[in-house]
């Protein structure tokens, strides 16, 4: 009788674990499906395109350190930017590389890459260049992906307007952060500096005019 009771308790425990595991799997799948529906709501493509992306996200969930749900979240940002299915997959591969190398959230990595590409008017083919700059910044200084996500969007548009490259902009932000400024302050400080160059104050204009006048008077 005692043996039967023990066997019954063991089987009950196994059943509970099985049900719990099944419930977790169902919940994960449900989360994935929900994320992919979000992708479908913003993507520009057919039902077939949606199915291709869905299978791609599942593959990423199997072959990378990220889950299929996380992959779907990243695809949402890429689809929101109006990228085609093929371009989404190209950019996603680059995003995966930098997110893995820097151990940063995949969806936020995708958002930062897209935001940066838009600000600097870069093409899909530049995605690899963008993530290389991010990975180098994270490896060589204190300007990691988390800090970049706060600092870079503040200064990127002004930097591009002034003709600065992504590399120049990130380098300056890195110097400011390494000097002790918080990422948001570094981004705001660089934005203000660039804005001053684009729209010099009356005092700066006066000083520039005086310098130019001196050059005319003393050309040597």
Secondary structure, DSSP 8 states (H G I E B T S, - for coil): -HHHHHHHHHHHHHHHHHHHHHHHHHHHHHHHHHHHHHHHHH--S-HHHHHHHHHHHHHHHHHSSS-HHHHHHHHHHHHHTT--HHHHHHHHHHHHHHHHHHT--HHHHHHHHHHHHHHTT--GGGHHHHHHHHHHHHHHSS--HHHHHHHHHHHHHHHHHHT--HHHHHHHHHHHHHTT--HHHHHHHHHHHHHHHHS--HHHHHHHHHHHHHHHHT--
